[in-house]
Amino acid sequence: MRIGLDVDGVMYKFFSVYNKHLMELGHEVDLDGHPEEWDYFDKYGYSVEEFKGHLDELVDSKKLFWTGDLYDSGIPWFIQRFRELGHTVHIVTNRYSGKQECSQEATKHYFKEEGIEYDSLTFTADKTSVPVDIFLEDHPGNYDALDAAGVEVWLVDRPYNMSPEGDDRRRVRTFGEFAEKIFHRSFEEQAYLS
């Protein structure tokens, strides 16, 4: 099976780094909190251009994408196990920040430091551009595009992607819960073939 994974909001705690930056700018922020809405920078009075400027600054100072925390320290092990079971792992992310430094270089460096192995790493806003069978995402718009393209997509629960009325999207609470689905399916398939 070809497994697709998003990075920010799925594997990487983007908001922990950005929230620290907001705090340095004088805002009261919960360092480990998640925003309630996607365009959360509006709440702090920043335009999209100013937000992108913050990201450039953070990448250039090697605070964003170069370092930071994973949502679950077991993510490298889960991914390694996917590959041991014969699956391929395709990471698809929309990272384009930095003026002196490069998000792509930062991402590769971070994955190497964390021991995250993969079969392909693609930088694009179009998550449907890489053919996969199953995908873990945090953005509802990307979920909908992948779903329309015939991909079995799962949305990891985050406050900014929760609908007060609920929705019918496939959801998991954690990366580990998604991994369990992959493992369960793999073992069922192996039992069927033997």
Buried (B, 14 or more C-beta within 10 A) or exposed (E): BBBBBBBBBBBBBBBBBBBBBBEEEEEEBEEEEBBEEBEBBEEBEBEEEEBBBBBBBBBBEBBBBBEBEBBBEBBBBBBBBBBEBEBBBBBBBBBBBBEEBBBBEBBBBBBEEBEBEBEEBBBEEEBBEBEBBBBBBBBBEBBBBBBEBEBBBBBBEBEBBBEEEEEEBEBBEBBBBBBEBBBEBBEEEEEEEE
